[in-house]
Amino acid sequence: MTPADAMAVQAPVADMSLLGLFLQAHFVVKIVMVGLLSASVWCWAIIVDKTLLFRRIRSEMDSFEDAFWSGRSLEELFRSFNDRPATGLAAVFVAAMREWKRSFEGSGRQIQSLSQRIDKTLDVTIQREVERLESRLLFLASIGSAGPYIGLFGTVWGIMTAFTSIAASKNTSLAVVAPGIAEALFATAIGLFAAIPAVLAYNKLQAEVAKAQSRLEGFADEFSAILSRQIDERLSLVA
């Protein structure tokens, strides 16, 4: 038996399964893996939650538009949506109507600059709705950009540890080298596993936010024009 054969025989058989690679990895690499896996789970929770949220928002917007353009009076619509939590287009409508009604309460009618106040209210409400839709999307972007580098850090650390062990054992056979390298590369694989869905989901969800924002702004412009005409009518009556 040659010396190489003897070393190959003496080399322990490494567990090359995914669980085995994790258990055999250096504790720093384990921390990286656990962190990336936790981040991946949180990313998927955000993706599912946001997907359901945007689906619900689209349905609520469709329902509100059907009600708004059905011919019902603004007062009737306001009473219907003011008594329940409003989101999306309903939130924009309710906020503008509240400003409208406050301006006509009491004896002093604050019609002057009412259009500007309503436009400001619409802008603030839209911004709040967009911020609500965009919440936690920054985490997806962070994991998408930093995940591969975090995994690469675990890989570099694992390779350094593997080569240090090889130098100490003075055994360069493939059976000794392969497990350490595989453990290190496993960290990069987990980093990509966390980053790729995060990047794809972030781009998709940001596109959904842009569509919702465009729809909110379009409705706000239409509703502002309707209220502006009513303001002009009331000013002409007063005059």
Accessible surface in RSA format (square Angstrom, percent):
REM  Atomic radii and reference values for relative SASA: ProtOr
REM  Chains: A
REM  Algorithm: Lee & Richards
REM  Probe-radius: 1.40
REM  Slices: 20
REM RES _ NUM      All-atoms   Total-Side   Main-Chain    Non-polar    All polar
REM                ABS   REL    ABS   REL    ABS   REL    ABS   REL    ABS   REL
RES MET A   1   181.20  93.8  93.24  61.7  87.96 209.4  92.66  78.8  88.54 117.3
RES THR A   2    74.74  53.2  71.63  72.6   3.11   7.4  71.21  95.7   3.53   5.3
RES PRO A   3   107.84  78.6 101.43  92.5   6.41  23.3 107.56  88.8   0.28   1.8
RES ALA A   4    63.08  58.0  56.90  87.8   6.18  14.1  57.50  81.0   5.58  14.8
RES ASP A   5    71.07  49.8  69.86  69.5   1.21   2.9  12.71  29.9  58.36  58.2
RES ALA A   6    30.31  27.9  28.86  44.5   1.45   3.3  30.17  42.5   0.15   0.4
RES MET A   7    76.82  39.8  76.10  50.4   0.72   1.7  57.43  48.8  19.39  25.7
RES ALA A   8    54.21  49.8  40.37  62.3  13.84  31.5  40.54  57.1  13.68  36.2
RES VAL A   9   109.24  71.9  83.35  75.5  25.88  62.4  89.92  78.1  19.32  52.4
RES GLN A  10   141.51  79.1 112.25  82.0  29.26  69.7  43.94  93.5  97.57  74.0
RES ALA A  11    12.87  11.8   0.81   1.2  12.06  27.4   4.49   6.3   8.38  22.2
RES PRO A  12   113.09  82.4  97.51  88.9  15.57  56.6 108.25  89.4   4.83  30.0
RES VAL A  13   150.54  99.1 117.38 106.3  33.17  79.9 122.65 106.6  27.90  75.7
RES ALA A  14    30.58  28.1  12.35  19.1  18.23  41.5  18.35  25.8  12.23  32.4
RES ASP A  15    72.58  50.8  63.26  63.0   9.32  22.0  28.77  67.7  43.81  43.7
RES MET A  16    96.36  49.9  75.22  49.8  21.13  50.3  73.99  62.9  22.37  29.6
RES SER A  17    57.61  48.7  43.68  58.3  13.94  32.1  49.67 105.8   7.94  11.1
RES LEU A  18   121.12  67.5 116.79  83.5   4.33  10.9 117.17  82.3   3.95  10.6
RES LEU A  19   121.58  67.7 114.66  82.0   6.92  17.4 118.61  83.3   2.98   8.0
RES GLY A  20     2.19   2.7   0.00   N/A   2.19   2.7   2.14   5.9   0.05   0.1
RES LEU A  21    13.73   7.6  13.73   9.8   0.00   0.0  13.73   9.6   0.00   0.0
RES PHE A  22    49.61  24.8  49.61  30.7   0.00   0.0  49.61  30.1   0.00   0.0
RES LEU A  23   103.35  57.6  89.42  64.0  13.93  35.0  89.53  62.9  13.82  37.2
RES GLN A  24    75.04  42.0  46.86  34.2  28.18  67.1  38.74  82.5  36.30  27.5
RES ALA A  25     7.77   7.1   0.34   0.5   7.43  16.9   0.69   1.0   7.08  18.8
RES HIS A  26    58.37  31.9  44.42  30.9  13.95  35.7  28.79  29.7  29.58  34.4
RES PHE A  27   129.40  64.7 125.20  77.5   4.20  10.9 125.32  76.0   4.08  11.7
RES VAL A  28    24.36  16.0  24.30  22.0   0.06   0.1  24.30  21.1   0.06   0.2
RES VAL A  29     1.37   0.9   1.37   1.2   0.00   0.0   1.37   1.2   0.00   0.0
RES LYS A  30    59.87  29.2  59.87  36.7   0.00   0.0  21.13  19.0  38.74  41.3
RES ILE A  31   114.33  65.1 108.61  80.9   5.72  13.8 112.05  80.7   2.28   6.2
RES VAL A  32    13.61   9.0   9.16   8.3   4.45  10.7  13.36  11.6   0.25   0.7
RES MET A  33     0.00   0.0   0.00   0.0   0.00   0.0   0.00   0.0   0.00   0.0
RES VAL A  34    74.90  49.3  74.21  67.2   0.70   1.7  74.80  65.0   0.10   0.3
RES GLY A  35    39.81  49.1   0.00   N/A  39.81  49.1  33.64  92.3   6.17  13.8
RES LEU A  36     3.64   2.0   2.96   2.1   0.68   1.7   3.11   2.2   0.53   1.4
RES LEU A  37    76.79  42.8  76.34  54.6   0.45   1.1  76.51  53.7   0.28   0.7
RES SER A  38    66.10  55.9  55.03  73.4  11.06  25.5  38.74  82.5  27.36  38.3
RES ALA A  39    14.42  13.3   9.44  14.6   4.98  11.3  13.55  19.1   0.87   2.3
RES SER A  40     4.80   4.1   3.99   5.3   0.81   1.9   2.14   4.6   2.66   3.7
RES VAL A  41   108.55  71.4 104.39  94.5   4.16  10.0 107.30  93.2   1.25   3.4
RES TRP A  42   115.05  46.2 114.51  55.4   0.54   1.3 103.08  55.0  11.98  19.4
RES CYS A  43     1.89   1.4   1.89   2.1   0.00   0.0   1.89   4.8   0.00   0.0
RES TRP A  44   118.57  47.6 118.26  57.2   0.30   0.7 113.96  60.8   4.61   7.5
RES ALA A  45    47.37  43.6  32.73  50.5  14.64  33.3  42.59  60.0   4.78  12.7
RES ILE A  46     0.09   0.0   0.08   0.1   0.00   0.0   0.09   0.1   0.00   0.0
RES ILE A  47    22.59  12.9  22.59  16.8   0.00   0.0  22.59  16.3   0.00   0.0
RES VAL A  48    81.85  53.9  79.37  71.9   2.48   6.0  81.77  71.1   0.08   0.2
RES ASP A  49    59.87  41.9  56.04  55.8   3.83   9.1  14.46  34.0  45.41  45.3
RES LYS A  50     2.42   1.2   2.42   1.5   0.00   0.0   0.00   0.0   2.42   2.6
RES THR A  51    56.08  39.9  53.35  54.1   2.72   6.5  44.82  60.2  11.25  17.0
RES LEU A  52    93.91  52.3  90.99  65.1   2.92   7.3  91.14  64.0   2.77   7.5
RES LEU A  53    13.72   7.6  13.61   9.7   0.12   0.3  13.67   9.6   0.05   0.1
RES PHE A  54     5.85   2.9   5.74   3.6   0.10   0.3   5.75   3.5   0.10   0.3
RES ARG A  55   140.98  59.2 138.72  70.7   2.26   5.4  52.63  71.9  88.35  53.5
RES ARG A  56   123.89  52.0 118.29  60.3   5.60  13.3  55.72  76.2  68.17  41.3
RES ILE A  57     5.09   2.9   5.05   3.8   0.04   0.1   5.05   3.6   0.04   0.1
RES ARG A  58   103.26  43.4 103.26  52.6   0.00   0.0  53.53  73.2  49.72  30.1
RES SER A  59    64.87  54.8  58.16  77.6   6.71  15.5  28.80  61.3  36.06  50.5
RES GLU A  60    68.26  39.2  61.07  46.2   7.19  17.1  38.38  74.2  29.89  24.4
RES MET A  61     3.82   2.0   3.26   2.2   0.55   1.3   1.92   1.6   1.90   2.5
RES ASP A  62    70.01  49.0  67.16  66.8   2.86   6.8  26.14  61.5  43.87  43.8
RES SER A  63    69.81  59.0  60.17  80.3   9.63  22.2  36.10  76.9  33.71  47.2
RES PHE A  64     4.12   2.1   2.79   1.7   1.32   3.4   3.93   2.4   0.19   0.5
RES GLU A  65    49.24  28.3  48.55  36.7   0.69   1.6   7.58  14.7  41.65  34.0
RES ASP A  66   104.81  73.4  92.83  92.4  11.98  28.3  33.17  78.1  71.64  71.4
RES ALA A  67    19.63  18.1  13.65  21.1   5.98  13.6  19.25  27.1   0.39   1.0
RES PHE A  68    13.11   6.6   3.83   2.4   9.28  24.2   3.83   2.3   9.28  26.6
RES TRP A  69   142.78  57.3 112.85  54.6  29.93  70.3 105.84  56.4  36.94  59.9
RES SER A  70    69.39  58.6  28.14  37.6  41.25  95.0  39.27  83.6  30.12  42.2
RES GLY A  71    72.78  89.8   0.00   N/A  72.78  89.8  41.19 113.0  31.60  70.8
RES ARG A  72    89.35  37.5  73.41  37.4  15.95  38.0  39.79  54.4  49.56  30.0
RES SER A  73    62.68  53.0  48.84  65.2  13.84  31.9  50.85 108.3  11.82  16.6
RES LEU A  74    31.18  17.4  27.51  19.7   3.67   9.2  27.51  19.3   3.67   9.9
RES GLU A  75    68.19  39.1  67.82  51.3   0.37   0.9  45.01  87.1  23.18  18.9
RES GLU A  76    71.19  40.9  70.79  53.6   0.40   0.9  16.97  32.8  54.23  44.3
RES LEU A  77     0.18   0.1   0.18   0.1   0.00   0.0   0.18   0.1   0.00   0.0
RES PHE A  78    14.72   7.4  14.72   9.1   0.00   0.0  14.72   8.9   0.00   0.0
RES ARG A  79   142.20  59.7 136.71  69.7   5.50  13.1  67.15  91.8  75.05  45.5
RES SER A  80    42.60  36.0  24.11  32.2  18.49  42.6  22.50  47.9  20.11  28.2
RES PHE A  81    22.59  11.3  22.21  13.8   0.38   1.0  22.21  13.5   0.38   1.1
RES ASN A  82    51.10  35.2  37.10  35.9  14.01  33.7   0.77   1.9  50.33  48.6
RES ASP A  83   125.50  87.9  88.38  88.0  37.11  87.8  36.88  86.8  88.62  88.4
RES ARG A  84   129.59  54.4 118.43  60.4  11.16  26.6  49.18  67.2  80.41  48.7
RES PRO A  85   134.37  97.9 103.92  94.7  30.45 110.7 115.70  95.5  18.67 116.1
RES ALA A  86    30.95  28.5   7.40  11.4  23.55  53.6   9.63  13.6  21.32  56.5
RES THR A  87    42.47  30.2  37.53  38.1   4.94  11.8  32.36  43.5  10.12  15.3
RES GLY A  88     2.38   2.9   0.00   N/A   2.38   2.9   2.38   6.5   0.00   0.0
RES LEU A  89     1.01   0.6   0.03   0.0   0.98   2.5   0.03   0.0   0.98   2.6
RES ALA A  90     9.90   9.1   9.36  14.4   0.54   1.2   9.36  13.2   0.54   1.4
RES ALA A  91    12.37  11.4   9.08  14.0   3.29   7.5  10.88  15.3   1.49   3.9
RES VAL A  92     0.00   0.0   0.00   0.0   0.00   0.0   0.00   0.0   0.00   0.0
RES PHE A  93     0.00   0.0   0.00   0.0   0.00   0.0   0.00   0.0   0.00   0.0
RES VAL A  94     5.64   3.7   5.64   5.1   0.00   0.0   5.64   4.9   0.00   0.0
RES ALA A  95    19.85  18.2  15.43  23.8   4.42  10.1  19.13  26.9   0.72   1.9
RES ALA A  96     0.00   0.0   0.00   0.0   0.00   0.0   0.00   0.0   0.00   0.0
RES MET A  97     2.18   1.1   2.18   1.4   0.00   0.0   2.13   1.8   0.05   0.1
RES ARG A  98   108.80  45.7 106.71  54.4   2.09   5.0  27.91  38.1  80.89  49.0
RES GLU A  99    22.76  13.1  22.76  17.2   0.00   0.0   0.88   1.7  21.88  17.9
RES TRP A 100    12.78   5.1  12.78   6.2   0.00   0.0   1.70   0.9  11.08  18.0
RES LYS A 101    68.68  33.5  64.34  39.5   4.33  10.3  38.95  35.1  29.73  31.7
RES ARG A 102   133.90  56.2 121.83  62.1  12.07  28.7  58.91  80.5  74.99  45.4
RES SER A 103     1.67   1.4   0.68   0.9   0.99   2.3   0.76   1.6   0.91   1.3
RES PHE A 104    30.72  15.4  16.10  10.0  14.62  38.0  16.48  10.0  14.24  40.8
RES GLU A 105   111.96  64.3  97.71  73.9  14.25  33.9  41.62  80.5  70.34  57.4
RES GLY A 106    67.25  82.9   0.00   N/A  67.25  82.9  43.03 118.1  24.22  54.2
RES SER A 107   120.01 101.4  82.72 110.4  37.29  85.9  58.63 124.9  61.38  86.0
RES GLY A 108    50.21  61.9   0.00   N/A  50.21  61.9  40.37 110.8   9.83  22.0
RES ARG A 109   148.32  62.3 120.00  61.2  28.31  67.4  26.02  35.6 122.30  74.1
RES GLN A 110   114.66  64.1 107.80  78.8   6.86  16.3  33.04  70.3  81.62  61.9
RES ILE A 111    13.60   7.7  10.90   8.1   2.70   6.5  10.90   7.8   2.70   7.3
RES GLN A 112   138.93  77.7 134.09  98.0   4.84  11.5  64.10 136.4  74.84  56.8
RES SER A 113    64.20  54.3  48.72  65.0  15.48  35.7  38.25  81.5  25.95  36.3
RES LEU A 114     1.19   0.7   0.00   0.0   1.19   3.0   0.00   0.0   1.19   3.2
RES SER A 115    35.78  30.2  32.26  43.1   3.52   8.1  26.85  57.2   8.94  12.5
RES GLN A 116   121.16  67.8 114.44  83.6   6.72  16.0  58.63 124.8  62.53  47.4
RES ARG A 117    69.42  29.1  64.50  32.9   4.92  11.7  56.07  76.6  13.35   8.1
RES ILE A 118     2.73   1.6   2.73   2.0   0.00   0.0   2.73   2.0   0.00   0.0
RES ASP A 119    58.76  41.2  57.72  57.4   1.05   2.5  23.90  56.2  34.87  34.8
RES LYS A 120   137.95  67.3 136.25  83.6   1.70   4.0  80.66  72.6  57.29  61.0
RES THR A 121    29.40  20.9  24.55  24.9   4.85  11.6  18.24  24.5  11.16  16.9
RES LEU A 122     4.09   2.3   4.09   2.9   0.00   0.0   4.09   2.9   0.00   0.0
RES ASP A 123    87.52  61.3  80.62  80.2   6.90  16.3  24.80  58.4  62.72  62.6
RES VAL A 124    58.50  38.5  55.78  50.5   2.72   6.6  58.50  50.8   0.01   0.0
RES THR A 125    14.60  10.4  14.60  14.8   0.00   0.0  10.45  14.0   4.16   6.3
RES ILE A 126    11.17   6.4  11.17   8.3   0.00   0.0  11.17   8.0   0.00   0.0
RES GLN A 127    95.36  53.3  94.45  69.0   0.91   2.2  35.07  74.6  60.29  45.7
RES ARG A 128   161.20  67.7 155.08  79.1   6.12  14.6  48.92  66.9 112.28  68.1
RES GLU A 129    16.90   9.7  16.77  12.7   0.12   0.3   0.52   1.0  16.38  13.4
RES VAL A 130     7.43   4.9   7.43   6.7   0.00   0.0   7.43   6.5   0.00   0.0
RES GLU A 131    96.31  55.3  88.58  67.0   7.73  18.4  31.92  61.7  64.39  52.6
RES ARG A 132    81.92  34.4  74.03  37.7   7.89  18.8  65.29  89.2  16.63  10.1
RES LEU A 133     2.42   1.3   2.42   1.7   0.00   0.0   2.42   1.7   0.00   0.0
RES GLU A 134    65.88  37.8  58.94  44.6   6.94  16.5  13.52  26.2  52.36  42.7
RES SER A 135    50.76  42.9  40.44  54.0  10.32  23.8  40.57  86.4  10.19  14.3
RES ARG A 136   100.89  42.4  84.81  43.2  16.08  38.3  47.77  65.3  53.13  32.2
RES LEU A 137     2.73   1.5   2.73   2.0   0.00   0.0   2.73   1.9   0.00   0.0
RES LEU A 138   136.62  76.1 133.32  95.4   3.30   8.3 134.81  94.7   1.81   4.9
RES PHE A 139    67.31  33.7  61.98  38.4   5.33  13.9  65.55  39.7   1.76   5.0
RES LEU A 140     0.00   0.0   0.00   0.0   0.00   0.0   0.00   0.0   0.00   0.0
RES ALA A 141    27.98  25.7  19.72  30.4   8.27  18.8  24.47  34.5   3.51   9.3
RES SER A 142    51.97  43.9  45.90  61.3   6.08  14.0  31.87  67.9  20.11  28.2
RES ILE A 143    17.03   9.7  17.03  12.7   0.00   0.0  17.03  12.3   0.00   0.0
RES GLY A 144     7.94   9.8   0.00   N/A   7.94   9.8   0.21   0.6   7.73  17.3
RES SER A 145    71.26  60.2  57.85  77.2  13.41  30.9  51.86 110.4  19.40  27.2
RES ALA A 146    40.36  37.1  37.30  57.6   3.06   7.0  40.36  56.8   0.00   0.0
RES GLY A 147     0.00   0.0   0.00   N/A   0.00   0.0   0.00   0.0   0.00   0.0
RES PRO A 148    38.37  28.0  35.55  32.4   2.82  10.2  35.88  29.6   2.49  15.5
RES TYR A 149   157.32  73.4 150.83  85.8   6.49  16.9 103.16  77.5  54.16  66.8
RES ILE A 150    71.83  40.9  68.65  51.1   3.18   7.7  71.77  51.7   0.06   0.2
RES GLY A 151     0.00   0.0   0.00   N/A   0.00   0.0   0.00   0.0   0.00   0.0
RES LEU A 152    89.34  49.8  89.34  63.9   0.00   0.0  89.34  62.7   0.00   0.0
RES PHE A 153   102.99  51.5  97.60  60.5   5.40  14.0 102.53  62.2   0.47   1.3
RES GLY A 154     0.00   0.0   0.00   N/A   0.00   0.0   0.00   0.0   0.00   0.0
RES THR A 155     6.48   4.6   6.48   6.6   0.00   0.0   6.48   8.7   0.00   0.0
RES VAL A 156    74.56  49.1  73.13  66.2   1.43   3.5  74.33  64.6   0.23   0.6
RES TRP A 157    90.59  36.4  90.05  43.6   0.54   1.3  88.57  47.2   2.02   3.3
RES GLY A 158     7.86   9.7   0.00   N/A   7.86   9.7   5.42  14.9   2.44   5.5
RES ILE A 159    50.05  28.5  50.05  37.3   0.00   0.0  50.05  36.0   0.00   0.0
RES MET A 160   111.32  57.6 105.14  69.6   6.18  14.7  94.39  80.3  16.93  22.4
RES THR A 161    44.57  31.7  40.47  41.0   4.10   9.8  38.17  51.3   6.40   9.7
RES ALA A 162    10.13   9.3   2.19   3.4   7.95  18.1   9.46  13.3   0.67   1.8
RES PHE A 163   112.99  56.5 109.08  67.6   3.90  10.2 109.33  66.3   3.65  10.5
RES THR A 164    93.55  66.5  87.00  88.2   6.54  15.6  68.03  91.4  25.51  38.6
RES SER A 165    63.26  53.5  56.17  75.0   7.09  16.3  36.53  77.8  26.74  37.5
RES ILE A 166    15.47   8.8  15.11  11.3   0.35   0.9  15.11  10.9   0.35   1.0
RES ALA A 167    71.52  65.8  51.27  79.1  20.26  46.1  61.20  86.2  10.33  27.4
RES ALA A 168    84.98  78.1  49.06  75.7  35.92  81.7  61.09  86.0  23.89  63.3
RES SER A 169    66.27  56.0  35.72  47.7  30.55  70.4  45.59  97.1  20.69  29.0
RES LYS A 170   176.32  86.0 147.76  90.7  28.56  68.0  98.33  88.5  77.99  83.1
RES ASN A 171    20.32  14.0  19.88  19.2   0.44   1.0   6.26  15.1  14.06  13.6
RES THR A 172   108.05  76.8  88.60  89.8  19.44  46.3  54.49  73.2  53.56  81.0
RES SER A 173    31.99  27.0  19.32  25.8  12.67  29.2  30.38  64.7   1.61   2.3
RES LEU A 174   142.09  79.1 132.14  94.5   9.96  25.0 134.47  94.4   7.63  20.5
RES ALA A 175    52.15  47.9  34.33  53.0  17.81  40.5  45.06  63.5   7.09  18.8
RES VAL A 176    40.93  26.9  25.96  23.5  14.97  36.1  30.33  26.4  10.60  28.8
RES VAL A 177    34.25  22.5  34.03  30.8   0.22   0.5  34.18  29.7   0.07   0.2
RES ALA A 178    35.31  32.5  28.47  43.9   6.84  15.6  33.68  47.4   1.63   4.3
RES PRO A 179    17.50  12.8  17.50  16.0   0.00   0.0  17.50  14.5   0.00   0.0
RES GLY A 180    14.92  18.4   0.00   N/A  14.92  18.4  11.70  32.1   3.21   7.2
RES ILE A 181    42.32  24.1  42.32  31.5   0.00   0.0  42.32  30.5   0.00   0.0
RES ALA A 182    24.44  22.5  16.96  26.2   7.48  17.0  21.59  30.4   2.84   7.5
RES GLU A 183    23.26  13.4  23.26  17.6   0.00   0.0   2.95   5.7  20.31  16.6
RES ALA A 184     0.02   0.0   0.00   0.0   0.02   0.1   0.00   0.0   0.02   0.0
RES LEU A 185    95.15  53.0  91.64  65.6   3.51   8.8  91.88  64.5   3.27   8.8
RES PHE A 186    35.30  17.7  30.64  19.0   4.66  12.1  34.92  21.2   0.38   1.1
RES ALA A 187     0.00   0.0   0.00   0.0   0.00   0.0   0.00   0.0   0.00   0.0
RES THR A 188    32.75  23.3  32.75  33.2   0.00   0.0  32.00  43.0   0.75   1.1
RES ALA A 189    51.60  47.4  42.19  65.1   9.41  21.4  46.52  65.5   5.08  13.5
RES ILE A 190    10.08   5.7   9.31   6.9   0.77   1.9  10.06   7.2   0.02   0.1
RES GLY A 191     0.00   0.0   0.00   N/A   0.00   0.0   0.00   0.0   0.00   0.0
RES LEU A 192    77.08  42.9  77.08  55.1   0.00   0.0  77.08  54.1   0.00   0.0
RES PHE A 193   117.61  58.8 108.72  67.3   8.89  23.1 117.13  71.0   0.48   1.4
RES ALA A 194     1.38   1.3   0.00   0.0   1.38   3.1   0.26   0.4   1.13   3.0
RES ALA A 195     3.00   2.8   3.00   4.6   0.00   0.0   3.00   4.2   0.00   0.0
RES ILE A 196    96.47  54.9  93.57  69.7   2.90   7.0  96.42  69.4   0.05   0.1
RES PRO A 197    28.16  20.5  23.11  21.1   5.06  18.4  27.14  22.4   1.03   6.4
RES ALA A 198     0.00   0.0   0.00   0.0   0.00   0.0   0.00   0.0   0.00   0.0
RES VAL A 199    61.87  40.7  60.41  54.7   1.45   3.5  61.87  53.8   0.00   0.0
RES LEU A 200   117.54  65.5 111.45  79.7   6.10  15.3 112.80  79.2   4.74  12.8
RES ALA A 201    12.98  11.9   5.94   9.2   7.05  16.0  12.57  17.7   0.41   1.1
RES TYR A 202    63.20  29.5  63.20  36.0   0.00   0.0  30.21  22.7  32.99  40.7
RES ASN A 203    87.01  60.0  77.38  74.8   9.63  23.2  29.02  69.8  58.00  56.1
RES LYS A 204   120.64  58.9 115.73  71.0   4.91  11.7  99.17  89.3  21.47  22.9
RES LEU A 205     7.66   4.3   7.66   5.5   0.00   0.0   7.66   5.4   0.00   0.0
RES GLN A 206    56.16  31.4  52.71  38.5   3.45   8.2  15.97  34.0  40.19  30.5
RES ALA A 207    46.36  42.6  37.49  57.9   8.87  20.2  44.89  63.2   1.47   3.9
RES GLU A 208    20.81  11.9  19.37  14.7   1.44   3.4   3.38   6.5  17.42  14.2
RES VAL A 209     3.15   2.1   3.15   2.8   0.00   0.0   3.15   2.7   0.00   0.0
RES ALA A 210    58.64  53.9  50.36  77.7   8.28  18.8  53.95  76.0   4.69  12.4
RES LYS A 211   136.61  66.6 126.46  77.6  10.15  24.2  84.85  76.4  51.76  55.1
RES ALA A 212     9.96   9.2   5.59   8.6   4.37   9.9   9.45  13.3   0.51   1.3
RES GLN A 213    59.10  33.0  59.10  43.2   0.00   0.0   6.43  13.7  52.67  39.9
RES SER A 214    72.50  61.3  63.93  85.3   8.57  19.7  27.62  58.8  44.88  62.9
RES ARG A 215    69.41  29.1  59.34  30.2  10.07  24.0  38.83  53.1  30.58  18.5
RES LEU A 216     0.57   0.3   0.57   0.4   0.00   0.0   0.57   0.4   0.00   0.0
RES GLU A 217    75.37  43.3  74.49  56.4   0.88   2.1  23.67  45.8  51.69  42.2
RES GLY A 218    33.54  41.4   0.00   N/A  33.54  41.4  32.06  88.0   1.48   3.3
RES PHE A 219     5.59   2.8   2.20   1.4   3.38   8.8   3.25   2.0   2.34   6.7
RES ALA A 220     5.73   5.3   5.47   8.4   0.26   0.6   5.60   7.9   0.13   0.3
RES ASP A 221   101.08  70.8  93.00  92.6   8.08  19.1  29.35  69.1  71.73  71.5
RES GLU A 222    89.62  51.5  83.74  63.4   5.88  14.0  33.63  65.1  55.99  45.7
RES PHE A 223     0.03   0.0   0.00   0.0   0.03   0.1   0.00   0.0   0.03   0.1
RES SER A 224    22.05  18.6  20.69  27.6   1.36   3.1   7.22  15.4  14.83  20.8
RES ALA A 225    44.71  41.1  36.73  56.7   7.98  18.2  43.55  61.3   1.16   3.1
RES ILE A 226    33.30  19.0  32.92  24.5   0.38   0.9  32.92  23.7   0.38   1.0
RES LEU A 227     1.53   0.8   1.53   1.1   0.00   0.0   1.53   1.1   0.00   0.0
RES SER A 228    36.95  31.2  36.07  48.1   0.88   2.0  12.70  27.0  24.25  34.0
RES ARG A 229   139.93  58.8 137.69  70.2   2.25   5.3  65.23  89.2  74.70  45.3
RES GLN A 230    57.26  32.0  56.98  41.6   0.27   0.6  15.67  33.3  41.59  31.5
RES ILE A 231     6.60   3.8   6.60   4.9   0.00   0.0   6.60   4.7   0.00   0.0
RES ASP A 232    84.53  59.2  78.28  77.9   6.25  14.8  28.48  67.0  56.05  55.9
RES GLU A 233   107.46  61.7 104.33  78.9   3.13   7.5  39.83  77.0  67.63  55.2
RES ARG A 234    85.81  36.0  84.98  43.3   0.83   2.0  19.56  26.7  66.26  40.2
RES LEU A 235    64.94  36.2  61.08  43.7   3.86   9.7  61.34  43.1   3.59   9.7
RES SER A 236    76.83  64.9  52.87  70.6  23.96  55.2  48.65 103.6  28.17  39.5
RES LEU A 237   153.01  85.2 123.30  88.2  29.71  74.7 126.52  88.9  26.49  71.3
RES VAL A 238   114.95  75.6  83.78  75.8  31.17  75.1  90.88  79.0  24.07  65.3
RES ALA A 239   119.22 109.6  50.62  78.1  68.60 156.0  74.70 105.2  44.52 117.9
END  Absolute sums over single chains surface
CHAIN  1 A    13668.8      11752.3       1916.5       9056.6       4612.2
END  Absolute sums over all chains
TOTAL         13668.8      11752.3       1916.5       9056.6       4612.2
